[in-house]
Amino acid sequence: MIDLYTWFTPNGRKVSIMLEECGLEYEVHPVNLGKDEQHAPEFLKISPNNKIPAIVDRDNGLSLMETGAILLYLADKTGKFALTDEVGRWKMMEWMMFQMASVGPMLGQVHVFTKYGEGKNVEASARYLNEAKRLYGVMDERLENNHYFLGDEYTIVDMAIFPWAARWDWQTVDLHEFPNVLRWFLEIAARPAVQTGWRIPENDQPLPIPE
């Protein structure tokens, strides 16, 4: 049994999707960011950086924060959704770092300046939106000759990137401008585990599907 401390954000959804895909038993503990519950002392014992998601594995008492570490741990624990040969594992690490260093932080800034701060800082909005489109271009090129980010195998890299790409509507990005990303996005969005993971914890945000 895994205890999952989370909220319905792109980072939170990475882990709920992985847990659903793996078929692991887990219990959801919502951490309401709107009420600053991420700063509660009991949560900080699990996630010292006061960020969601975090997990506790009841099998061994291990607690983990940071989505990259959590996804890698769950992949190792279950033997699923990861490449294990030397070259494949390092390519997996490469694209995981791409998500954590670029996709998440940069698209997150687009959310701040384009969605929540619309019109407040035109220069910052333009800067981060341009960077978002550049990153979508990198992803589109990668997916031109690869069905998934690591080739023919669906992995934790796809699960890490998907929830951020799924906020294309907040980013004012037209996925039709990136046809390979669009193809990939629609295929993953149709997976039952992804649809269930998107709704954890219970929320009223529908998974946006481009027309």
C-alpha positions as CSV (number, residue, x, y, z in Angstrom):
1,M,0.0,0.0,0.0
2,I,1.2,3.5,-1.0
3,D,0.1,6.6,0.8
4,L,-0.2,9.4,-1.8
5,Y,-0.1,13.0,-0.6
6,T,-1.2,15.1,-3.6
7,W,-3.4,17.7,-5.2
8,F,-4.7,18.1,-8.7
9,T,-1.7,19.8,-10.4
10,P,0.4,18.6,-13.2
11,N,3.0,17.3,-10.8
12,G,0.5,15.6,-8.6
13,R,-1.1,13.9,-11.6
14,K,2.2,12.4,-12.7
15,V,2.2,10.1,-9.7
16,S,-1.5,9.3,-9.6
17,I,-1.3,8.2,-13.3
18,M,1.7,6.0,-12.5
19,L,0.0,4.4,-9.6
20,E,-3.0,3.7,-11.7
21,E,-0.9,2.3,-14.6
22,C,0.9,0.0,-12.2
23,G,-2.2,-1.2,-10.5
24,L,-0.7,-0.6,-7.1
25,E,-3.0,-0.2,-4.1
26,Y,-2.8,3.4,-2.7
27,E,-4.6,5.7,-0.4
28,V,-5.1,9.3,-1.3
29,H,-4.4,12.1,1.2
30,P,-5.4,15.4,-0.4
31,V,-3.1,18.3,0.4
32,N,-5.2,21.4,-0.4
33,L,-2.8,24.0,-1.7
34,G,-5.4,26.7,-1.6
35,K,-5.5,26.3,2.2
36,D,-1.7,26.1,2.5
37,E,-1.9,22.6,3.8
38,Q,1.5,21.9,2.2
39,H,3.0,23.9,5.1
40,A,1.5,21.7,7.8
41,P,4.2,20.3,10.2
42,E,3.0,16.7,9.7
43,F,3.3,17.1,5.9
44,L,6.7,18.7,6.1
45,K,7.9,15.5,7.9
46,I,7.2,13.7,4.6
47,S,8.0,16.4,2.1
48,P,10.6,18.8,3.7
49,N,10.4,21.1,0.6
50,N,6.6,21.5,1.2
51,K,5.7,20.4,-2.3
52,I,3.2,17.8,-3.5
53,P,3.2,15.0,-4.4
54,A,4.9,12.8,-1.8
55,I,4.5,9.2,-1.0
56,V,5.0,6.8,1.9
57,D,5.5,3.1,1.0
58,R,3.9,1.1,3.9
59,D,5.9,-1.9,2.8
60,N,9.2,-0.4,4.0
61,G,8.3,2.9,5.6
62,L,10.1,4.9,2.9
63,S,8.9,8.4,2.3
64,L,9.8,10.3,-0.9
65,M,9.2,13.7,-2.3
66,E,10.0,15.0,-5.9
67,T,8.2,13.5,-8.8
68,G,11.2,12.3,-10.6
69,A,12.4,10.3,-7.6
70,I,8.9,8.9,-7.0
71,L,8.4,7.8,-10.6
72,L,11.8,6.1,-10.7
73,Y,11.1,4.4,-7.4
74,L,7.7,3.1,-8.4
75,A,9.2,1.9,-11.7
76,D,11.9,0.0,-9.8
77,K,9.4,-1.4,-7.3
78,T,7.1,-2.8,-9.9
79,G,9.4,-3.5,-12.8
80,K,7.1,-1.5,-15.1
81,F,7.3,1.5,-17.4
82,A,11.1,1.9,-17.4
83,L,13.9,0.9,-19.7
84,T,16.5,-1.3,-18.0
85,D,19.3,-1.7,-20.5
86,E,22.3,0.6,-20.0
87,V,21.7,2.8,-23.0
88,G,17.9,2.9,-22.6
89,R,18.1,3.7,-18.9
90,W,20.4,6.7,-19.6
91,K,18.1,7.9,-22.4
92,M,15.2,7.6,-19.9
93,M,17.2,9.7,-17.4
94,E,18.0,12.3,-20.1
95,W,14.3,12.9,-21.0
96,M,13.3,12.8,-17.4
97,M,15.7,15.6,-16.7
98,F,14.3,17.4,-19.7
99,Q,10.9,17.3,-18.1
100,M,12.1,18.3,-14.7
101,A,14.5,21.0,-15.7
102,S,12.6,22.5,-18.7
103,V,9.1,21.4,-19.3
104,G,7.8,21.7,-15.8
105,P,9.5,24.9,-14.7
106,M,8.9,26.8,-18.0
107,L,5.3,25.8,-18.5
108,G,4.7,26.5,-14.9
109,Q,5.8,30.1,-15.5
110,V,3.5,30.3,-18.5
111,H,0.6,29.4,-16.1
112,V,1.7,32.1,-13.7
113,F,2.1,34.9,-16.3
114,T,-0.4,33.9,-19.0
115,K,-3.3,32.4,-17.1
116,Y,-3.2,33.8,-13.6
117,G,-1.4,37.1,-14.3
118,E,-2.8,37.9,-17.7
119,G,-1.9,41.4,-18.8
120,K,0.2,42.1,-15.7
121,N,3.6,41.6,-17.2
122,V,3.6,41.5,-21.0
123,E,7.3,41.0,-21.3
124,A,7.4,38.0,-19.0
125,S,4.3,36.5,-20.6
126,A,5.9,36.7,-24.0
127,R,9.2,35.3,-22.8
128,Y,7.8,32.3,-21.2
129,L,5.2,31.6,-23.9
130,N,7.9,31.7,-26.5
131,E,10.0,29.3,-24.5
132,A,7.0,27.0,-24.1
133,K,6.5,26.9,-27.8
134,R,10.2,26.2,-28.3
135,L,9.9,23.2,-25.9
136,Y,6.8,21.9,-27.7
137,G,8.9,22.1,-30.9
138,V,11.6,20.0,-29.2
139,M,9.0,17.5,-28.2
140,D,7.4,17.5,-31.6
141,E,10.8,16.7,-33.3
142,R,11.5,13.9,-30.8
143,L,8.1,12.3,-31.5
144,E,8.4,12.6,-35.2
145,N,10.4,9.3,-35.4
146,N,9.4,7.9,-32.0
147,H,6.0,6.6,-31.0
148,Y,6.7,7.6,-27.4
149,F,9.5,9.6,-26.0
150,L,11.7,6.5,-25.6
151,G,10.7,4.8,-28.8
152,D,8.1,2.1,-29.0
153,E,7.7,1.7,-25.2
154,Y,5.3,3.8,-23.0
155,T,7.3,4.8,-19.9
156,I,7.5,7.1,-16.9
157,V,8.9,9.8,-19.2
158,D,5.5,10.0,-21.1
159,M,3.7,10.1,-17.7
160,A,5.9,12.9,-16.5
161,I,5.4,15.1,-19.6
162,F,1.7,14.4,-20.2
163,P,0.1,16.3,-17.4
164,W,2.0,19.4,-18.4
165,A,1.1,19.1,-22.0
166,A,-2.5,18.5,-20.9
167,R,-2.5,22.1,-19.7
168,W,-2.1,23.4,-23.3
169,D,-5.3,25.3,-22.8
170,W,-3.8,27.3,-19.9
171,Q,-0.7,27.9,-21.9
172,T,-2.6,29.2,-25.0
173,V,-0.7,26.7,-27.1
174,D,-2.4,25.2,-30.1
175,L,-1.4,21.5,-30.3
176,H,-2.4,21.4,-33.9
177,E,0.8,23.4,-34.6
178,F,2.7,20.4,-33.2
179,P,1.1,17.4,-34.9
180,N,3.4,14.7,-33.4
181,V,2.7,16.0,-29.9
182,L,-1.0,16.1,-30.7
183,R,-0.9,12.4,-31.9
184,W,1.0,11.4,-28.8
185,F,-1.3,13.4,-26.5
186,L,-4.5,12.0,-27.9
187,E,-3.3,8.4,-27.6
188,I,-2.2,8.8,-24.0
189,A,-5.3,10.8,-23.0
190,A,-7.4,7.8,-24.1
191,R,-5.8,5.5,-21.6
192,P,-8.1,4.5,-18.8
193,A,-5.4,4.8,-16.1
194,V,-4.6,8.3,-17.3
195,Q,-8.2,9.4,-17.2
196,T,-8.6,8.0,-13.6
197,G,-5.3,9.5,-12.5
198,W,-6.3,12.9,-13.8
199,R,-9.3,13.0,-11.4
200,I,-7.2,12.3,-8.3
201,P,-7.9,13.7,-5.9
202,E,-11.5,14.4,-6.9
203,N,-11.7,17.6,-8.8
204,D,-13.9,19.5,-11.4
205,Q,-11.2,20.0,-14.0
206,P,-12.0,18.0,-17.2
207,L,-9.1,16.6,-19.2
208,P,-8.9,19.1,-22.1
209,I,-9.0,17.4,-25.5
210,P,-8.2,19.5,-28.6
211,E,-10.9,19.6,-31.2
